[in-house]
Structure formats: C-alpha cells, structure tokens
Amino acid sequence: MSVESRGIPALGELCRRGIVAAPMAGGVSRPELAGAVSDAGGLGFLAAGYKTADGMYEEIKQLRALTAKPFGVNLFMPQPSADQATLDLYRQQLTSESAWYETPIDERSEERHPTDDGYEAKLALLVDDPVPVVSFTFGCPSRDELDALALAGTFTVVTVTTPEEAQAAEWAGADAVCVQGIEAGGHQGTHRDDPQTDGSSGLGLLSLVTQVRETVQLPVIAAGGLMRGAQIAAVRAAGADAAQLGTAFLACPESGAHVMHKQALKNPLFVRTELTRAFSGRPARGLVNRFMREHGPYAPSAYPEVHYMTVGLRKAAARVGDAQGMALWAGQGHRLARDLPAGRLVQVLHSEADSAWTEMALRRSTS
C-alpha cells in the first residue's frame, strides 16, 4: 500500500527541494536550524537522541511555532546493555582525562541514563501527537510500531548501511530508507554494532545507493559526505530520491554546535576524519584529535554507556576551550563547509544541484 493511499504525503511533498538536514544529536539540530531548512523548502529535523520525551516535546512545540512546513523527528533505537567489566577497564583508561580536566567520570545509572534512550515514551508521544516524519537510527522498529505511526499519518524513515538492512526496513513497513555511506559524519547507523570491527568496512555512498536501489522498492534518501549541489545531483543520478546533509549545516549560525566545533571544520590542525568508539562506544566519524588518538584503540563496543561516561569530560574540554578533548563529529567533506544561514544554504545547494543536473543532461544529449 502506498503512502498516498494511506493519506500520508509522499517524500516529494514533504521535501520539495530534495534536501534533508540530518538530525544531529547533542544540541546541534535545534528548532531554529530545522525551521530554517523547512521554510526554505528542505526537510528540517529534530534529533531526539539523549533527550527525555518531555524535552523532545518541548522542542517540537518550539519548532511548530517557527514553521508551518513539514519537519521530522529522529529516534534512537534501544541498545543492549554492555558488560560491566569492559566498562570498568575503559573507565580506568580515562582516569588521566578526569585528572586533566578536574572532572569526575560520570557514574552511569539506568534511571539517569537508560540504554533505551526513553524510546517507548517518545514513540507513544509521537503516535499521540503526530509529526510529519519520524526517522530511526541504530535499528529498525517493529511492524506494529511503524503501523501505529502510519495510522497517525506519519511518514517513516529507517537509517540503513547495507542492502540487507534496507530489505529488513521494507519488510517491516517503513515508508523510506536513509542510506548512509561510510563517508558520513557522526554515528554510523548500523542496526548492530559488531565489536570485532571498527566500522570502517562499510560501503561508500554511491555504491550503497545503487545496491539498495536494486534491492528494495522504497524511496531512498542518500547520506554521507554530501556538501555541494553537484554531489546531490550525483546521488540523484545513482537512484536517490533526496539527499541528507549534516556536516554541511553544522557551520550555519542556526546550528547549536559549539563555536570550536564549527571552527575546527576548516582548521588546518584537523586534517582528516576517522571512525572511532572513543567518545560513545559506537563507530562515529569525527575530526582526529588527541582524545581520539589516545583512547580510540582501547574503547569498547559499549553504546550508550561510553557516551555517558565521557560526556562530562567533553563538556569540561569545551568549557576550557580545548578542542582536543571534544567530539568533533564531521563527515569526509568537512573542508567544504560554508557558514551561510541555513535557509540560504538550502537555496544555494538547490541551485547548484539544478545546474549540475542540467549539465549532465546536456552531456548526455551531445554524447
């Protein structure tokens, strides 16, 4: 059954310019950023990760006051608990950071830092008071959960990193998949974190989009290292229906990223990105700094426990102006970041993509 036949707007109606602002947790994807993107004809997103259900709802209310256009909310799927002995070993690894920043390492409790990220409460709220789009990261919801959102009139998107994950999302009843290539900044949205790997064996975006397009019949949103309109045109040519950009919006004035994070995107001190578990316990791409070099080799597969273990240290590093101790999430295209207002950036990207698409059409007609 198509989304239209269920009374749910199609992806093209929700995102008229084919540009999605990636949900970036940790305070980056503020209502101001999401609203500016949506007002410009893109699809703005709020990131509910690490927030309570009430905190998520407050941001939804703020965003509704800023725009009447469609927007999305992203949820993190619940994760299994990590082995305590493994966590204790990494805690010892971080004692030098605790001493350096004069900050205690956070003692996690299930009540304060649940591994399910308050998923059920957030989902219940979104079913009761629907938003246009809900996306999921770190797994795929059940058919019952996706059906409940569909009955509420919500378009659902599941983040995938392999054709097999895309197929599972299609079987579960998702309306679209967000296909995330290895180039993407922040966390890799794999449905399972293999502790035997560092996450670097993932597929590049163009190859992944092509494989997913040949595997499922769902609309495809392409994500991973996209910073220019020509790249958007390229993934559209490969079969994507829309493009999702995160790092491209990180430097915008509406972004809630720390000023040092924004400056680091083009700072010659930070020349490359890598995937690391150092900050959160799950593979995530960021600018290589001292913390990543010193602790990445020892970080366990233990998300979100490691995230909560290091959050105080990261905040302390930001307070004293030390970017070497912060999680500087960024995709491989970070050098191409532009500090334009978000709405203006959507317009520029759209114009660039149209020009690139026209050029490709001319080349095809003359070849």
Secondary structure by P-SEA (a helix, b strand, c coil): ccccccccccccccccccccccccccccccaaaaaaaaaacbbbbbbcccccaaaaaaaaaaaaaccccccbbbbbcbbbbccaaaaaaaaaaaaaaaaaaccccccccccccccccaaaaaaaaaaaccccbbbbccccccaaaaaaaaaabbbbbbbbccaaaaaaaaaaccccccccccccccccccccccccccccccccaaaaaaaaaaccccbbbbbcccccaaaaaaaaaaccccccccccccccccccccaaaaaaccccccccccccccccccbbbcccccccccccccccccaaaaaaacaaaaaaaaaacccccccccccccccccccccaaaaaaaaaaaaaaaaaaaaaaaaac
